[in-house]
Amino acid sequence: MAHILVVEDEEQLGKLVRDQFVAAGYSVTVLGDGLSALQLLERQAADLVILDWMLPGLDGLEVCRRIRARSIIPILMLTARADEVDRVLGLEVGADDYLTKPFSMRELLARARALLRRVSLMSTQGGAVGGSTEPTVIEVGELRVDVAGRTAWVGGSPMELTPKEFELLHVLAAQPGRAYSREYLLQRIWGLEYDGFDRTVDTHIVRLRRKLGAFGDRIVTVWSVGYKLLAS
């Protein structure tokens, strides 16, 4: 049974989310502030964090940053801030998905299931792209991706990647030279339920390039299509 940590300071909403997820078969803990959430995660693992942006004390963005600095646990951020710049900011600090208030409980459940399903598939099936068989370790030049271990190195140095960054790098590295459209990457990594926008992919590509250092220049833009990783 997957365990979900809900960080929400609106007591009624927190109870509603808890009841819906418990009814769907999940174990749920609800906390009302970010510091308590961080302290709990030090003692107890969770499979997914549903995180409100506006929290007392530490806001959701800072909580997200601190979780992401030490864990690749999926984070779904809830917020009343619907502007594109806010959505991009949430993704920039490490959130894997973003849902604006007010929201439907069915959509929240669908997005949570999608995040949990993708993590499960990546860990138990090695994250084979398109269902194909591939090595458990992918090497492209000085890049090394351990699919089963969900870790990556460049130039012998370990990389600190969010789950979405790892999945994006995995897809590109699995078939170097192949161009992927933004629409395909959105569906493959964020799921068919995700109603995202092209900036989501672009933002994650920018972050990947930065973390890859000089090797990041090998992720190139294919105009009118999307992105690919050069084989050499």
GUMI-685335 format. One record per atom (N, C-alpha, C): residue in one letter; x, y, z negated; atom name. Coordinates in pm, whole numbers. Layout:
// residues N
{rec "A",{X,Y,Z},"CA"} ...
// end
This chain:
// residues 232
{rec "M",{84,-120,0},"N"} {rec "M",{0,0,0},"CA"} {rec "M",{88,125,0},"C"} {rec "A",{66,211,98},"N"} {rec "A",{145,334,107},"CA"} {rec "A",{107,429,-5},"C"} {rec "H",{207,498,-60},"N"} {rec "H",{182,595,-166},"CA"} {rec "H",{198,736,-110},"C"} {rec "I",{99,820,-133},"N"} {rec "I",{96,956,-79},"CA"} {rec "I",{99,1055,-195},"C"} {rec "L",{189,1152,-184},"N"} {rec "L",{196,1261,-281},"CA"} {rec "L",{129,1383,-221},"C"} {rec "V",{25,1433,-286},"N"} {rec "V",{-47,1553,-242},"CA"} {rec "V",{-9,1667,-335},"C"} {rec "V",{44,1775,-278},"N"} {rec "V",{83,1892,-357},"CA"} {rec "V",{-11,2005,-317},"C"} {rec "E",{-109,2031,-402},"N"} {rec "E",{-217,2125,-370},"CA"} {rec "E",{-265,2190,-499},"C"} {rec "D",{-261,2324,-505},"N"} {rec "D",{-300,2393,-628},"CA"} {rec "D",{-449,2421,-638},"C"} {rec "E",{-524,2402,-530},"N"} {rec "E",{-669,2413,-537},"CA"} {rec "E",{-724,2280,-590},"C"} {rec "E",{-766,2281,-715},"N"} {rec "E",{-801,2156,-784},"CA"} {rec "E",{-909,2077,-710},"C"} {rec "Q",{-1014,2143,-666},"N"} {rec "Q",{-1123,2074,-599},"CA"} {rec "Q",{-1077,2011,-468},"C"} {rec "L",{-997,2086,-392},"N"} {rec "L",{-948,2032,-266},"CA"} {rec "L",{-855,1913,-292},"C"} {rec "G",{-769,1924,-394},"N"} {rec "G",{-681,1814,-428},"CA"} {rec "G",{-758,1688,-462},"C"} {rec "K",{-866,1703,-539},"N"} {rec "K",{-949,1588,-575},"CA"} {rec "K",{-1017,1529,-452},"C"} {rec "L",{-1064,1616,-362},"N"} {rec "L",{-1130,1569,-241},"CA"} {rec "L",{-1034,1488,-154},"C"} {rec "V",{-913,1542,-135},"N"} {rec "V",{-813,1470,-55},"CA"} {rec "V",{-780,1336,-122},"C"} {rec "R",{-759,1338,-254},"N"} {rec "R",{-729,1214,-325},"CA"} {rec "R",{-839,1111,-306},"C"} {rec "D",{-963,1151,-325},"N"} {rec "D",{-1074,1056,-314},"CA"} {rec "D",{-1085,997,-175},"C"} {rec "Q",{-1064,1081,-73},"N"} {rec "Q",{-1074,1032,65},"CA"} {rec "Q",{-963,932,97},"C"} {rec "F",{-842,961,51},"N"} {rec "F",{-731,871,81},"CA"} {rec "F",{-737,743,-2},"C"} {rec "V",{-783,753,-125},"N"} {rec "V",{-801,631,-205},"CA"} {rec "V",{-907,542,-141},"C"} {rec "A",{-1016,602,-92},"N"} {rec "A",{-1121,526,-25},"CA"} {rec "A",{-1069,460,102},"C"} {rec "A",{-966,522,163},"N"} {rec "A",{-907,466,285},"CA"} {rec "A",{-801,360,255},"C"} {rec "G",{-776,335,125},"N"} {rec "G",{-684,228,89},"CA"} {rec "G",{-544,271,50},"C"} {rec "Y",{-524,399,21},"N"} {rec "Y",{-391,448,-15},"CA"} {rec "Y",{-382,475,-165},"C"} {rec "S",{-260,468,-217},"N"} {rec "S",{-232,513,-353},"CA"} {rec "S",{-196,660,-347},"C"} {rec "V",{-252,742,-435},"N"} {rec "V",{-237,888,-424},"CA"} {rec "V",{-203,949,-560},"C"} {rec "T",{-107,1041,-559},"N"} {rec "T",{-79,1126,-674},"CA"} {rec "T",{-101,1271,-631},"C"} {rec "V",{-172,1348,-711},"N"} {rec "V",{-198,1489,-681},"CA"} {rec "V",{-130,1575,-786},"C"} {rec "L",{-51,1672,-741},"N"} {rec "L",{15,1767,-830},"CA"} {rec "L",{-16,1909,-783},"C"} {rec "G",{-15,2004,-877},"N"} {rec "G",{-58,2140,-844},"CA"} {rec "G",{53,2239,-821},"C"} {rec "D",{180,2198,-832},"N"} {rec "D",{289,2292,-807},"CA"} {rec "D",{410,2220,-751},"C"} {rec "G",{496,2297,-684},"N"} {rec "G",{609,2239,-613},"CA"} {rec "G",{716,2182,-704},"C"} {rec "L",{743,2248,-816},"N"} {rec "L",{848,2200,-905},"CA"} {rec "L",{814,2062,-961},"C"} {rec "S",{688,2042,-1000},"N"} {rec "S",{646,1911,-1049},"CA"} {rec "S",{661,1805,-941},"C"} {rec "A",{632,1843,-815},"N"} {rec "A",{646,1749,-704},"CA"} {rec "A",{792,1707,-685},"C"} {rec "L",{882,1804,-690},"N"} {rec "L",{1024,1773,-674},"CA"} {rec "L",{1074,1684,-787},"C"} {rec "Q",{1028,1712,-908},"N"} {rec "Q",{1069,1630,-1023},"CA"} {rec "Q",{1015,1488,-1011},"C"} {rec "L",{893,1474,-963},"N"} {rec "L",{835,1340,-945},"CA"} {rec "L",{912,1261,-841},"C"} {rec "L",{948,1327,-730},"N"} {rec "L",{1019,1257,-623},"CA"} {rec "L",{1158,1213,-667},"C"} {rec "E",{1212,1275,-771},"N"} {rec "E",{1340,1229,-825},"CA"} {rec "E",{1324,1094,-893},"C"} {rec "R",{1204,1067,-947},"N"} {rec "R",{1181,946,-1025},"CA"} {rec "R",{1106,839,-947},"C"} {rec "Q",{1025,880,-852},"N"} {rec "Q",{934,787,-785},"CA"} {rec "Q",{929,816,-636},"C"} {rec "A",{941,712,-556},"N"} {rec "A",{937,729,-411},"CA"} {rec "A",{794,751,-362},"C"} {rec "A",{781,817,-252},"N"} {rec "A",{652,833,-185},"CA"} {rec "A",{672,805,-37},"C"} {rec "D",{565,765,30},"N"} {rec "D",{573,735,173},"CA"} {rec "D",{535,853,260},"C"} {rec "L",{465,950,200},"N"} {rec "L",{422,1069,274},"CA"} {rec "L",{393,1179,173},"C"} {rec "V",{431,1302,208},"N"} {rec "V",{397,1418,126},"CA"} {rec "V",{303,1507,205},"C"} {rec "I",{186,1537,146},"N"} {rec "I",{94,1635,202},"CA"} {rec "I",{112,1761,118},"C"} {rec "L",{163,1866,179},"N"} {rec "L",{216,1980,106},"CA"} {rec "L",{146,2111,144},"C"} {rec "D",{86,2176,45},"N"} {rec "D",{25,2307,69},"CA"} {rec "D",{135,2413,81},"C"} {rec "W",{114,2512,164},"N"} {rec "W",{211,2620,182},"CA"} {rec "W",{210,2713,62},"C"} {rec "M",{90,2761,22},"N"} {rec "M",{78,2861,-83},"CA"} {rec "M",{65,2790,-218},"C"} {rec "L",{175,2786,-292},"N"} {rec "L",{179,2719,-422},"CA"} {rec "L",{232,2816,-527},"C"} {rec "P",{194,2800,-652},"N"} {rec "P",{251,2883,-758},"CA"} {rec "P",{398,2850,-781},"C"} {rec "G",{477,2951,-814},"N"} {rec "G",{620,2925,-834},"CA"} {rec "G",{689,2905,-700},"C"} {rec "L",{741,2787,-677},"N"} {rec "L",{803,2755,-549},"CA"} {rec "L",{696,2739,-442},"C"} {rec "D",{708,2812,-331},"N"} {rec "D",{609,2794,-225},"CA"} {rec "D",{639,2668,-145},"C"} {rec "G",{543,2632,-60},"N"} {rec "G",{556,2509,16},"CA"} {rec "G",{678,2503,105},"C"} {rec "L",{716,2617,163},"N"} {rec "L",{834,2619,250},"CA"} {rec "L",{960,2581,173},"C"} {rec "E",{976,2637,53},"N"} {rec "E",{1095,2606,-27},"CA"} {rec "E",{1092,2462,-74},"C"} {rec "V",{975,2414,-111},"N"} {rec "V",{963,2272,-151},"CA"} {rec "V",{1000,2183,-33},"C"} {rec "C",{951,2218,86},"N"} {rec "C",{982,2140,206},"CA"} {rec "C",{1132,2139,231},"C"} {rec "R",{1197,2254,220},"N"} {rec "R",{1342,2262,240},"CA"} {rec "R",{1416,2170,144},"C"} {rec "R",{1375,2173,18},"N"} {rec "R",{1446,2094,-83},"CA"} {rec "R",{1424,1944,-65},"C"} {rec "I",{1302,1907,-27},"N"} {rec "I",{1277,1765,0},"CA"} {rec "I",{1360,1720,120},"C"} {rec "R",{1358,1801,226},"N"} {rec "R",{1426,1762,348},"CA"} {rec "R",{1577,1756,331},"C"} {rec "A",{1631,1832,237},"N"} {rec "A",{1776,1830,215},"CA"} {rec "A",{1825,1696,162},"C"} {rec "R",{1733,1617,106},"N"} {rec "R",{1777,1491,46},"CA"} {rec "R",{1698,1370,91},"C"} {rec "S",{1598,1390,177},"N"} {rec "S",{1513,1278,215},"CA"} {rec "S",{1456,1298,354},"C"} {rec "I",{1425,1186,423},"N"} {rec "I",{1359,1193,553},"CA"} {rec "I",{1211,1156,542},"C"} {rec "I",{1158,1158,420},"N"} {rec "I",{1016,1128,400},"CA"} {rec "I",{930,1220,486},"C"} {rec "P",{827,1167,552},"N"} {rec "P",{740,1252,634},"CA"} {rec "P",{668,1357,549},"C"} {rec "I",{658,1478,603},"N"} {rec "I",{591,1588,533},"CA"} {rec "I",{486,1647,626},"C"} {rec "L",{362,1651,578},"N"} {rec "L",{251,1713,651},"CA"} {rec "L",{213,1838,574},"C"} {rec "M",{228,1953,636},"N"} {rec "M",{205,2080,566},"CA"} {rec "M",{64,2133,593},"C"} {rec "L",{-2,2176,484},"N"} {rec "L",{-134,2237,493},"CA"} {rec "L",{-122,2386,464},"C"} {rec "T",{-191,2468,540},"N"} {rec "T",{-184,2611,516},"CA"} {rec "T",{-299,2684,581},"C"} {rec "A",{-333,2800,525},"N"} {rec "A",{-433,2888,585},"CA"} {rec "A",{-370,2979,689},"C"} {rec "R",{-236,2975,703},"N"} {rec "R",{-165,3063,797},"CA"} {rec "R",{-164,2995,934},"C"} {rec "A",{-240,3051,1027},"N"} {rec "A",{-261,2987,1156},"CA"} {rec "A",{-178,3047,1268},"C"} {rec "D",{-101,3154,1242},"N"} {rec "D",{-23,3215,1348},"CA"} {rec "D",{85,3120,1399},"C"} {rec "E",{116,3131,1528},"N"} {rec "E",{216,3043,1587},"CA"} {rec "E",{351,3056,1516},"C"} {rec "V",{389,3179,1480},"N"} {rec "V",{518,3199,1416},"CA"} {rec "V",{525,3123,1284},"C"} {rec "D",{412,3115,1211},"N"} {rec "D",{409,3041,1086},"CA"} {rec "D",{419,2891,1110},"C"} {rec "R",{353,2844,1215},"N"} {rec "R",{359,2701,1248},"CA"} {rec "R",{502,2663,1284},"C"} {rec "V",{567,2746,1365},"N"} {rec "V",{705,2719,1404},"CA"} {rec "V",{796,2722,1281},"C"} {rec "L",{773,2818,1191},"N"} {rec "L",{855,2827,1070},"CA"} {rec "L",{842,2701,986},"C"} {rec "G",{719,2651,970},"N"} {rec "G",{699,2529,894},"CA"} {rec "G",{773,2411,955},"C"} {rec "L",{771,2401,1086},"N"} {rec "L",{844,2293,1154},"CA"} {rec "L",{994,2313,1144},"C"} {rec "E",{1037,2439,1147},"N"} {rec "E",{1180,2469,1139},"CA"} {rec "E",{1241,2423,1007},"C"} {rec "V",{1167,2436,897},"N"} {rec "V",{1223,2400,767},"CA"} {rec "V",{1212,2250,740},"C"} {rec "G",{1150,2175,832},"N"} {rec "G",{1153,2030,819},"CA"} {rec "G",{1020,1959,812},"C"} {rec "A",{908,2032,822},"N"} {rec "A",{779,1964,823},"CA"} {rec "A",{765,1882,951},"C"} {rec "D",{696,1768,942},"N"} {rec "D",{676,1681,1057},"CA"} {rec "D",{545,1708,1128},"C"} {rec "D",{450,1764,1057},"N"} {rec "D",{322,1800,1117},"CA"} {rec "D",{264,1916,1038},"C"} {rec "Y",{161,1978,1092},"N"} {rec "Y",{110,2105,1040},"CA"} {rec "Y",{-39,2109,1065},"C"} {rec "L",{-116,2134,960},"N"} {rec "L",{-261,2142,973},"CA"} {rec "L",{-311,2267,903},"C"} {rec "T",{-391,2347,974},"N"} {rec "T",{-439,2473,917},"CA"} {rec "T",{-573,2455,848},"C"} {rec "K",{-593,2532,741},"N"} {rec "K",{-720,2534,669},"CA"} {rec "K",{-814,2633,735},"C"} {rec "P",{-944,2605,736},"N"} {rec "P",{-1008,2481,690},"CA"} {rec "P",{-984,2368,791},"C"} {rec "F",{-983,2246,742},"N"} {rec "F",{-959,2131,829},"CA"} {rec "F",{-1061,2021,799},"C"} {rec "S",{-1075,1931,893},"N"} {rec "S",{-1165,1817,871},"CA"} {rec "S",{-1086,1706,803},"C"} {rec "M",{-1150,1635,712},"N"} {rec "M",{-1082,1525,644},"CA"} {rec "M",{-1047,1413,741},"C"} {rec "R",{-1131,1395,843},"N"} {rec "R",{-1100,1291,942},"CA"} {rec "R",{-970,1321,1015},"C"} {rec "E",{-949,1450,1048},"N"} {rec "E",{-825,1485,1117},"CA"} {rec "E",{-705,1469,1024},"C"} {rec "L",{-720,1508,897},"N"} {rec "L",{-610,1490,803},"CA"} {rec "L",{-575,1343,788},"C"} {rec "L",{-674,1257,776},"N"} {rec "L",{-649,1113,767},"CA"} {rec "L",{-581,1061,892},"C"} {rec "A",{-627,1108,1009},"N"} {rec "A",{-569,1061,1135},"CA"} {rec "A",{-423,1102,1147},"C"} {rec "R",{-392,1224,1109},"N"} {rec "R",{-254,1271,1117},"CA"} {rec "R",{-165,1197,1018},"C"} {rec "A",{-217,1175,897},"N"} {rec "A",{-140,1101,797},"CA"} {rec "A",{-113,958,844},"C"} {rec "R",{-215,894,897},"N"} {rec "R",{-197,757,948},"CA"} {rec "R",{-95,753,1061},"C"} {rec "A",{-99,855,1148},"N"} {rec "A",{-5,859,1260},"CA"} {rec "A",{140,871,1210},"C"} {rec "L",{162,956,1110},"N"} {rec "L",{296,970,1054},"CA"} {rec "L",{343,841,988},"C"} {rec "L",{257,780,909},"N"} {rec "L",{293,656,842},"CA"} {rec "L",{316,543,943},"C"} {rec "R",{234,540,1047},"N"} {rec "R",{247,435,1148},"CA"} {rec "R",{378,448,1224},"C"} {rec "R",{415,570,1260},"N"} {rec "R",{539,587,1336},"CA"} {rec "R",{661,552,1252},"C"} {rec "V",{660,590,1124},"N"} {rec "V",{773,554,1037},"CA"} {rec "V",{782,403,1023},"C"} {rec "S",{666,337,1007},"N"} {rec "S",{664,193,993},"CA"} {rec "S",{715,124,1119},"C"} {rec "L",{669,170,1234},"N"} {rec "L",{714,110,1360},"CA"} {rec "L",{863,129,1382},"C"} {rec "M",{912,248,1350},"N"} {rec "M",{1054,275,1368},"CA"} {rec "M",{1140,186,1279},"C"} {rec "S",{1093,159,1158},"N"} {rec "S",{1173,81,1064},"CA"} {rec "S",{1162,-69,1086},"C"} {rec "T",{1043,-117,1126},"N"} {rec "T",{1023,-260,1138},"CA"} {rec "T",{1050,-315,1277},"C"} {rec "Q",{1039,-230,1379},"N"} {rec "Q",{1058,-277,1516},"CA"} {rec "Q",{1179,-213,1582},"C"} {rec "G",{1254,-136,1505},"N"} {rec "G",{1371,-72,1564},"CA"} {rec "G",{1337,44,1654},"C"} {rec "G",{1207,81,1658},"N"} {rec "G",{1167,198,1735},"CA"} {rec "G",{1191,185,1883},"C"} {rec "A",{1173,65,1939},"N"} {rec "A",{1197,46,2081},"CA"} {rec "A",{1111,139,2164},"C"} {rec "V",{1171,212,2255},"N"} {rec "V",{1099,307,2338},"CA"} {rec "V",{1017,233,2441},"C"} {rec "G",{886,263,2443},"N"} {rec "G",{799,201,2541},"CA"} {rec "G",{787,52,2523},"C"} {rec "G",{822,-3,2404},"N"} {rec "G",{810,-144,2379},"CA"} {rec "G",{924,-225,2436},"C"} {rec "S",{1028,-161,2491},"N"} {rec "S",{1139,-234,2551},"CA"} {rec "S",{1235,-279,2444},"C"} {rec "T",{1318,-377,2480},"N"} {rec "T",{1419,-427,2388},"CA"} {rec "T",{1545,-343,2403},"C"} {rec "E",{1604,-302,2293},"N"} {rec "E",{1723,-221,2298},"CA"} {rec "E",{1814,-260,2183},"C"} {rec "P",{1941,-222,2189},"N"} {rec "P",{2032,-253,2079},"CA"} {rec "P",{1989,-184,1951},"C"} {rec "T",{2026,-242,1838},"N"} {rec "T",{1995,-178,1711},"CA"} {rec "T",{2086,-58,1687},"C"} {rec "V",{2199,-53,1758},"N"} {rec "V",{2289,63,1753},"CA"} {rec "V",{2312,112,1895},"C"} {rec "I",{2285,240,1917},"N"} {rec "I",{2302,301,2049},"CA"} {rec "I",{2424,392,2045},"C"} {rec "E",{2510,380,2145},"N"} {rec "E",{2628,466,2153},"CA"} {rec "E",{2631,536,2288},"C"} {rec "V",{2640,668,2283},"N"} {rec "V",{2653,751,2403},"CA"} {rec "V",{2769,846,2376},"C"} {rec "G",{2883,816,2435},"N"} {rec "G",{3001,898,2407},"CA"} {rec "G",{3034,891,2259},"C"} {rec "E",{3049,1008,2197},"N"} {rec "E",{3082,1012,2054},"CA"} {rec "E",{2958,1010,1965},"C"} {rec "L",{2840,993,2026},"N"} {rec "L",{2717,982,1949},"CA"} {rec "L",{2687,836,1920},"C"} {rec "R",{2652,809,1795},"N"} {rec "R",{2615,673,1753},"CA"} {rec "R",{2485,680,1675},"C"} {rec "V",{2384,605,1721},"N"} {rec "V",{2252,605,1659},"CA"} {rec "V",{2221,465,1608},"C"} {rec "D",{2207,452,1478},"N"} {rec "D",{2168,325,1416},"CA"} {rec "D",{2016,325,1406},"C"} {rec "V",{1951,253,1497},"N"} {rec "V",{1805,257,1507},"CA"} {rec "V",{1740,197,1383},"C"} {rec "A",{1787,79,1342},"N"} {rec "A",{1728,12,1227},"CA"} {rec "A",{1750,90,1098},"C"} {rec "G",{1869,147,1084},"N"} {rec "G",{1901,222,963},"CA"} {rec "G",{1856,366,966},"C"} {rec "R",{1807,411,1083},"N"} {rec "R",{1757,548,1101},"CA"} {rec "R",{1863,651,1061},"C"} {rec "T",{1985,627,1104},"N"} {rec "T",{2094,720,1080},"CA"} {rec "T",{2169,744,1210},"C"} {rec "A",{2241,857,1216},"N"} {rec "A",{2315,891,1336},"CA"} {rec "A",{2445,959,1298},"C"} {rec "W",{2548,942,1383},"N"} {rec "W",{2677,1005,1364},"CA"} {rec "W",{2718,1071,1495},"C"} {rec "V",{2790,1178,1486},"N"} {rec "V",{2849,1239,1604},"CA"} {rec "V",{2994,1271,1569},"C"} {rec "G",{3086,1224,1652},"N"} {rec "G",{3227,1242,1625},"CA"} {rec "G",{3270,1177,1494},"C"} {rec "G",{3200,1072,1453},"N"} {rec "G",{3233,1002,1329},"CA"} {rec "G",{3173,1063,1204},"C"} {rec "S",{3105,1177,1217},"N"} {rec "S",{3046,1244,1101},"CA"} {rec "S",{2895,1216,1095},"C"} {rec "P",{2843,1181,977},"N"} {rec "P",{2699,1155,966},"CA"} {rec "P",{2618,1281,986},"C"} {rec "M",{2500,1266,1045},"N"} {rec "M",{2410,1378,1070},"CA"} {rec "M",{2296,1376,969},"C"} {rec "E",{2252,1494,928},"N"} {rec "E",{2135,1507,842},"CA"} {rec "E",{2017,1546,931},"C"} {rec "L",{1930,1448,956},"N"} {rec "L",{1820,1467,1049},"CA"} {rec "L",{1686,1446,979},"C"} {rec "T",{1586,1524,1020},"N"} {rec "T",{1450,1499,976},"CA"} {rec "T",{1397,1378,1054},"C"} {rec "P",{1286,1317,1010},"N"} {rec "P",{1231,1204,1085},"CA"} {rec "P",{1203,1237,1231},"C"} {rec "K",{1148,1355,1257},"N"} {rec "K",{1117,1392,1395},"CA"} {rec "K",{1244,1416,1476},"C"} {rec "E",{1344,1477,1415},"N"} {rec "E",{1471,1498,1486},"CA"} {rec "E",{1535,1364,1519},"C"} {rec "F",{1529,1270,1425},"N"} {rec "F",{1587,1138,1453},"CA"} {rec "F",{1512,1070,1567},"C"} {rec "E",{1380,1073,1564},"N"} {rec "E",{1302,1008,1668},"CA"} {rec "E",{1328,1072,1805},"C"} {rec "L",{1340,1204,1808},"N"} {rec "L",{1368,1273,1933},"CA"} {rec "L",{1506,1234,1986},"C"} {rec "L",{1606,1233,1899},"N"} {rec "L",{1740,1192,1940},"CA"} {rec "L",{1740,1047,1986},"C"} {rec "H",{1667,963,1915},"N"} {rec "H",{1659,821,1952},"CA"} {rec "H",{1601,803,2092},"C"} {rec "V",{1491,872,2121},"N"} {rec "V",{1429,861,2253},"CA"} {rec "V",{1526,904,2363},"C"} {rec "L",{1591,1018,2344},"N"} {rec "L",{1683,1069,2446},"CA"} {rec "L",{1804,978,2463},"C"} {rec "A",{1858,927,2352},"N"} {rec "A",{1979,845,2359},"CA"} {rec "A",{1952,705,2412},"C"} {rec "A",{1829,656,2396},"N"} {rec "A",{1798,520,2439},"CA"} {rec "A",{1811,504,2590},"C"} {rec "Q",{1783,613,2664},"N"} {rec "Q",{1795,607,2810},"CA"} {rec "Q",{1861,735,2859},"C"} {rec "P",{1993,745,2843},"N"} {rec "P",{2065,865,2888},"CA"} {rec "P",{2043,889,3037},"C"} {rec "G",{2026,1014,3073},"N"} {rec "G",{2006,1049,3213},"CA"} {rec "G",{1860,1057,3253},"C"} {rec "R",{1773,997,3174},"N"} {rec "R",{1630,1002,3207},"CA"} {rec "R",{1571,1133,3155},"C"} {rec "A",{1493,1200,3238},"N"} {rec "A",{1427,1325,3200},"CA"} {rec "A",{1290,1295,3140},"C"} {rec "Y",{1262,1358,3026},"N"} {rec "Y",{1134,1342,2959},"CA"} {rec "Y",{1059,1475,2958},"C"} {rec "S",{932,1470,2991},"N"} {rec "S",{852,1593,2987},"CA"} {rec "S",{819,1628,2843},"C"} {rec "R",{790,1753,2819},"N"} {rec "R",{747,1795,2686},"CA"} {rec "R",{621,1722,2644},"C"} {rec "E",{528,1703,2740},"N"} {rec "E",{403,1636,2708},"CA"} {rec "E",{429,1492,2663},"C"} {rec "Y",{521,1423,2732},"N"} {rec "Y",{553,1286,2692},"CA"} {rec "Y",{613,1284,2552},"C"} {rec "L",{707,1374,2526},"N"} {rec "L",{772,1376,2395},"CA"} {rec "L",{672,1408,2284},"C"} {rec "L",{579,1500,2310},"N"} {rec "L",{475,1529,2211},"CA"} {rec "L",{393,1405,2180},"C"} {rec "Q",{353,1332,2283},"N"} {rec "Q",{271,1214,2263},"CA"} {rec "Q",{351,1101,2200},"C"} {rec "R",{475,1084,2245},"N"} {rec "R",{558,973,2196},"CA"} {rec "R",{598,992,2049},"C"} {rec "I",{632,1114,2011},"N"} {rec "I",{688,1139,1878},"CA"} {rec "I",{585,1194,1781},"C"} {rec "W",{499,1285,1829},"N"} {rec "W",{400,1345,1739},"CA"} {rec "W",{267,1274,1743},"C"} {rec "G",{245,1190,1844},"N"} {rec "G",{124,1110,1850},"CA"} {rec "G",{15,1172,1936},"C"} {rec "L",{-72,1087,1987},"N"} {rec "L",{-181,1134,2072},"CA"} {rec "L",{-276,1225,1997},"C"} {rec "E",{-283,1209,1864},"N"} {rec "E",{-374,1292,1786},"CA"} {rec "E",{-323,1434,1771},"C"} {rec "Y",{-193,1452,1796},"N"} {rec "Y",{-131,1582,1769},"CA"} {rec "Y",{-173,1685,1872},"C"} {rec "D",{-223,1800,1828},"N"} {rec "D",{-269,1904,1920},"CA"} {rec "D",{-164,2015,1929},"C"} {rec "G",{-40,1975,1934},"N"} {rec "G",{71,2069,1929},"CA"} {rec "G",{90,2147,2059},"C"} {rec "F",{202,2216,2067},"N"} {rec "F",{229,2302,2179},"CA"} {rec "F",{376,2285,2217},"C"} {rec "D",{412,2330,2336},"N"} {rec "D",{546,2307,2388},"CA"} {rec "D",{654,2360,2296},"C"} {rec "R",{628,2468,2222},"N"} {rec "R",{730,2525,2134},"CA"} {rec "R",{777,2424,2029},"C"} {rec "T",{690,2330,1993},"N"} {rec "T",{729,2229,1895},"CA"} {rec "T",{848,2149,1945},"C"} {rec "V",{840,2101,2069},"N"} {rec "V",{951,2026,2127},"CA"} {rec "V",{1073,2115,2141},"C"} {rec "D",{1054,2235,2193},"N"} {rec "D",{1166,2328,2213},"CA"} {rec "D",{1237,2357,2081},"C"} {rec "T",{1160,2380,1976},"N"} {rec "T",{1218,2410,1845},"CA"} {rec "T",{1304,2295,1796},"C"} {rec "H",{1255,2173,1810},"N"} {rec "H",{1331,2057,1764},"CA"} {rec "H",{1455,2033,1849},"C"} {rec "I",{1446,2062,1979},"N"} {rec "I",{1563,2050,2066},"CA"} {rec "I",{1671,2149,2021},"C"} {rec "V",{1632,2272,1991},"N"} {rec "V",{1728,2372,1944},"CA"} {rec "V",{1797,2324,1817},"C"} {rec "R",{1720,2270,1723},"N"} {rec "R",{1777,2221,1599},"CA"} {rec "R",{1871,2103,1624},"C"} {rec "L",{1832,2013,1714},"N"} {rec "L",{1917,1897,1745},"CA"} {rec "L",{2049,1942,1806},"C"} {rec "R",{2041,2032,1902},"N"} {rec "R",{2163,2082,1965},"CA"} {rec "R",{2258,2142,1863},"C"} {rec "R",{2201,2220,1771},"N"} {rec "R",{2283,2283,1669},"CA"} {rec "R",{2351,2179,1579},"C"} {rec "K",{2278,2078,1540},"N"} {rec "K",{2333,1976,1452},"CA"} {rec "K",{2433,1886,1523},"C"} {rec "L",{2420,1873,1654},"N"} {rec "L",{2513,1791,1732},"CA"} {rec "L",{2643,1863,1763},"C"} {rec "G",{2648,1992,1739},"N"} {rec "G",{2769,2068,1768},"CA"} {rec "G",{2798,2072,1917},"C"} {rec "A",{2923,2052,1953},"N"} {rec "A",{2961,2058,2094},"CA"} {rec "A",{2889,1952,2176},"C"} {rec "F",{2860,1837,2115},"N"} {rec "F",{2789,1731,2187},"CA"} {rec "F",{2649,1775,2226},"C"} {rec "G",{2594,1874,2155},"N"} {rec "G",{2460,1921,2184},"CA"} {rec "G",{2444,1978,2324},"C"} {rec "D",{2555,2019,2386},"N"} {rec "D",{2548,2071,2523},"CA"} {rec "D",{2504,1964,2621},"C"} {rec "R",{2510,1836,2578},"N"} {rec "R",{2470,1727,2668},"CA"} {rec "R",{2319,1705,2668},"C"} {rec "I",{2247,1771,2580},"N"} {rec "I",{2101,1774,2592},"CA"} {rec "I",{2067,1892,2680},"C"} {rec "V",{2025,1864,2801},"N"} {rec "V",{2006,1970,2900},"CA"} {rec "V",{1858,1986,2934},"C"} {rec "T",{1825,2107,2973},"N"} {rec "T",{1689,2137,3016},"CA"} {rec "T",{1673,2099,3163},"C"} {rec "V",{1567,2025,3191},"N"} {rec "V",{1531,1993,3330},"CA"} {rec "V",{1413,2083,3364},"C"} {rec "W",{1440,2184,3443},"N"} {rec "W",{1340,2286,3469},"CA"} {rec "W",{1212,2228,3529},"C"} {rec "S",{1099,2275,3478},"N"} {rec "S",{965,2233,3518},"CA"} {rec "S",{934,2091,3472},"C"} {rec "V",{1024,2030,3395},"N"} {rec "V",{999,1894,3345},"CA"} {rec "V",{1011,1892,3193},"C"} {rec "G",{1134,1898,3141},"N"} {rec "G",{1153,1889,2998},"CA"} {rec "G",{1301,1880,2965},"C"} {rec "Y",{1344,1766,2909},"N"} {rec "Y",{1482,1751,2861},"CA"} {rec "Y",{1535,1611,2891},"C"} {rec "K",{1669,1605,2897},"N"} {rec "K",{1735,1474,2905},"CA"} {rec "K",{1871,1484,2838},"C"} {rec "L",{1926,1369,2802},"N"} {rec "L",{2060,1358,2746},"CA"} {rec "L",{2153,1307,2855},"C"} {rec "L",{2255,1383,2886},"N"} {rec "L",{2349,1340,2991},"CA"} {rec "L",{2427,1219,2945},"C"} {rec "A",{2442,1122,3035},"N"} {rec "A",{2514,999,3002},"CA"} {rec "A",{2663,1026,2986},"C"} {rec "S",{2714,1122,3060},"N"} {rec "S",{2858,1154,3051},"CA"} {rec "S",{2882,1298,3097},"C"} 
// end
